[in-house]
Amino acid sequence: MNSWAIIQQSLPMFEKGFVLTLWLSFIGIIGSIIVGLICSLLQYFKIPILHQIATVYVEISRNTPLLIQLFFLYYAFPVIGIKFGAQLCGIIGLIFLGGSYMAEGFTGGFNGVSKGQLESGKAIGLSQWQLARYVVFPQGFSLSVPAMAANIIFLIKETSIFTVIAIPELTNTALDLIGMYYRSNEYLFVLVVAYAIILIPLSIILTLLEKRVRYGSFGN
């Protein structure tokens, strides 16, 4: 059987892995953005106790590999009676890791907000919540777009590690097919193309978004 026929035969399996990779990435990225925003605002406004908890979480998450986090979720938790399915473990792990990276990115953006604007907000009687909503969040979020874009790409690529807990995403699909049919070149070629289809258009879109934010063209 020639290489093209082998590739065609494998496409239905890769299609399922492609869809699953997109779904897990989407949920993980949305969850990471939410967790990152919350942690960043807690740290920025130094909310008692919660700000320390957020700092500890960020340090633990950023300094442990996703591989170890997944092993812990999938193999260690059942020992104490807590059991998650493989896909749920993958999503939790991606959010746990991504939330800390997003938090650092948002913190950089929030710290870029002019102190003068904060003082002006306080002078007209804005509460901390109102400062966060009307001053810090809109401007800080815009400044955080480059970091957020880089983290989105990073998290999609990290889904390849899900293969260690047998989630049938793209990398796991390729490894399974290689193990069954010993045709590495064909299946790795499809794997590379599949990731390129996801990442190249997304990178272009995110780059355009960064440029629009940088030159302040939103709303103009």
Secondary structure, DSSP 8 states (H G I E B T S, - for coil): --HHHHHHHHHHHHHHHHHHHHHHHHHHHHHHHHHHHHHHHHHHTT-TTHHHHHHHHHHHHHTS-HHHHHHIIIIIGGGGT----HHHHHHHHHHHHHHHHHHHHHHHHHHTS-HHHHHHHHHTT--HHHHIIIIIHHHHHHHTHHHHHHHHHHHHHHGGGGGGGT--SHHHHHHHHHHHH--HHHHHHHHHHHHHHHHHHHHHHHHHHHHHHHTT-TT-
